[in-house]
């Protein structure tokens, strides 16, 4: 197990932890008008999309030689241990794959924004659904990786979180923490409504 590392790199990435509480404070004055149905389908999309992202990373690791045993079975990959699966040294990645990865990350953001735009009519609800979907997608991504190749082995494993505009580096606990705080902020800011008001909201 790696030693606990408090700060992400670059340092400005650490400011992400303040987004959920600041949004919660801003939403307290007027509850978010998001129906259970909207959140439910956003959740389905996020969880499925998170697994798709995990599968893409498995293929990427296999393509770059960072996934021992990938030509055999998943149990063989898991048996060989997670320590060799994903060194966070992006220098080991071919420039061609890094270019494709940056494009994939851009496409990911477009998809998450598109879902938010389709799910809600107003900017504040769209922003909330974007954050909700992003958080669940991120959690589902790590769950998908662990379920298939047993990585991360612990929450202190170092990961490359994003490449836009520069590589973001942090231990896995950091994005999970931000995602959980985001789900709490959106969940507790949602309007408490019954079935009748849910139908009105959906209209």
C-alpha positions in Angstrom: 0.0 0.0 0.0 1.4 3.4 -1.0 2.0 6.1 1.5 -0.9 8.6 1.9 -0.5 11.7 -0.2 -2.6 14.7 0.8 -2.2 17.0 -2.2 -3.0 16.4 -5.9 -0.8 17.9 -8.7 -0.9 20.5 -10.0 -1.9 22.3 -6.9 -4.9 24.0 -8.4 -6.6 20.6 -8.8 -7.0 20.5 -5.0 -9.5 23.4 -5.3 -12.0 20.9 -6.8 -12.8 19.7 -3.2 -14.4 23.1 -2.6 -16.9 23.0 -5.5 -19.5 20.7 -3.8 -19.8 22.7 -0.6 -19.8 26.0 -2.4 -22.6 24.7 -4.7 -24.5 23.4 -1.7 -24.4 26.8 -0.1 -25.5 28.5 -3.3 -28.4 26.0 -3.7 -29.7 26.3 -0.1 -31.7 29.5 -0.8 -33.8 27.7 -3.4 -34.0 24.0 -3.8 -33.1 22.4 -7.1 -36.1 21.5 -9.2 -34.9 18.1 -10.3 -37.3 15.1 -10.3 -36.4 11.6 -9.2 -36.9 10.5 -12.7 -34.3 12.9 -14.1 -31.8 11.8 -11.5 -32.6 8.2 -12.1 -31.9 8.2 -15.8 -28.8 10.4 -15.3 -27.6 7.8 -12.8 -28.2 5.0 -15.3 -26.2 6.8 -18.0 -23.4 7.7 -15.6 -22.9 4.2 -14.2 -22.9 2.6 -17.7 -20.6 5.3 -19.1 -18.2 4.8 -16.2 -17.9 1.1 -17.0 -17.3 2.0 -20.7 -14.5 4.3 -19.6 -13.0 1.6 -17.4 -13.1 -0.8 -20.4 -11.3 1.7 -22.6 -8.5 2.1 -20.0 -8.1 -1.7 -19.8 -7.6 -1.7 -23.6 -5.2 1.2 -23.3 -3.1 -0.5 -20.7 -3.0 -3.7 -22.7 -2.0 -1.8 -25.8 0.9 -0.1 -24.0 2.1 -3.3 -22.3 1.0 -2.2 -18.8 -1.4 -5.1 -18.3 0.3 -8.4 -17.6 -1.7 -11.5 -18.6 -4.3 -9.7 -20.7 -4.1 -12.3 -23.4 -5.4 -14.9 -20.9 -8.3 -14.5 -18.6 -9.4 -11.7 -16.2 -8.6 -14.0 -13.3 -5.0 -14.3 -14.7 -4.7 -10.5 -14.9 -5.9 -10.3 -11.3 -3.5 -13.0 -10.1 -0.5 -11.3 -11.5 -1.1 -8.4 -9.1 -2.2 -4.8 -9.4 1.2 -3.3 -8.6 2.4 -3.6 -12.1 -0.9 -2.5 -13.8 -0.7 1.2 -14.1 2.4 3.2 -13.3 1.3 6.8 -13.4 4.2 7.7 -15.6 2.6 9.0 -18.7 5.9 9.2 -20.5 5.5 5.4 -21.1 2.5 6.1 -23.3 3.1 6.6 -27.0 2.4 10.1 -28.2 -0.2 8.8 -30.6 -2.2 7.2 -27.8 -1.8 10.3 -25.6 -3.3 12.4 -28.4 -6.3 10.0 -28.8 -6.7 10.0 -25.0 -6.9 13.8 -24.9 -9.6 13.6 -27.6 -11.5 10.9 -25.7 -11.5 13.1 -22.6 -12.8 16.0 -24.6 -15.6 13.8 -26.0 -16.4 12.6 -22.5 -17.0 16.1 -21.3 -19.2 16.8 -24.3 -21.3 13.7 -23.5 -21.7 14.7 -19.9 -22.6 18.2 -20.8 -25.1 17.0 -23.4 -26.9 14.8 -20.9 -27.2 17.7 -18.5 -28.5 20.0 -21.3 -31.2 17.4 -22.3 -32.2 16.6 -18.7 -33.0 20.1 -17.4 -34.3 23.4 -18.7 -32.5 25.8 -16.4 -28.8 26.5 -15.9 -28.7 25.7 -12.2 -30.4 22.3 -12.6 -28.2 21.6 -15.7 -25.1 22.3 -13.7 -26.3 20.1 -10.8 -27.1 17.2 -13.1 -23.7 17.6 -14.8 -22.0 17.4 -11.4 -24.2 14.5 -10.3 -23.5 12.6 -13.5 -19.8 13.4 -13.5 -19.5 12.1 -9.9 -21.3 8.8 -10.5 -19.3 8.3 -13.7 -16.1 8.8 -11.8 -17.0 6.3 -9.1 -18.3 3.8 -11.6 -15.1 4.1 -13.5 -13.0 3.0 -10.5 -15.5 0.3 -9.5 -15.4 -1.0 -13.1 -11.6 -1.1 -13.1 -11.5 -2.9 -9.7 -14.2 -5.4 -10.7 -12.3 -6.4 -13.9 -8.6 -6.1 -13.2 -8.5 -5.4 -9.4 -7.0 -2.0 -9.8 -6.8 0.2 -7.8 -5.6 -2.1 -5.1 -6.1 0.7 -2.5 -7.4 4.2 -2.3 -3.8 5.4 -2.0 -2.8 4.2 -5.5 -1.7 7.1 -7.7 -3.6 7.8 -10.8 -3.6 10.2 -13.8 -7.0 11.8 -13.4 -7.1 14.0 -16.5 -4.8 15.2 -19.3 -6.7 18.5 -20.1 -5.0 21.0 -20.1 -2.1 19.3 -18.3 -1.9 15.9 -16.5 -3.7 15.9 -13.2 -2.2 13.5 -10.6 -3.7 12.3 -7.4 -4.3 9.3 -5.3 -7.6 7.5 -5.9 -9.1 8.7 -2.7 -9.1 12.3 -3.9 -11.5 12.0 -6.9 -13.7 9.6 -4.9 -13.9 12.1 -2.1 -14.8 14.9 -4.5 -17.4 12.7 -6.1 -19.1 11.6 -2.8 -19.2 15.3 -1.6 -20.8 16.2 -5.0 -23.5 13.5 -4.6 -24.3 14.7 -1.1 -24.5 18.4 -2.2 -26.9 17.6 -5.1 -28.9 15.1 -3.2 -29.5 17.4 -0.2 -30.2 20.4 -2.4 -32.9 18.6 -4.4 -36.5 19.8 -3.8 -38.3 17.4 -1.5 -41.4 16.6 -3.5 -44.1 14.1 -3.6 -45.5 12.2 -6.6 -47.8 15.0 -7.7 -45.1 17.7 -7.6 -42.7 15.2 -9.3 -45.1 15.1 -12.3 -45.4 18.9 -12.4 -41.6 19.3 -12.3 -41.2 16.8 -15.1 -43.5 18.9 -17.3 
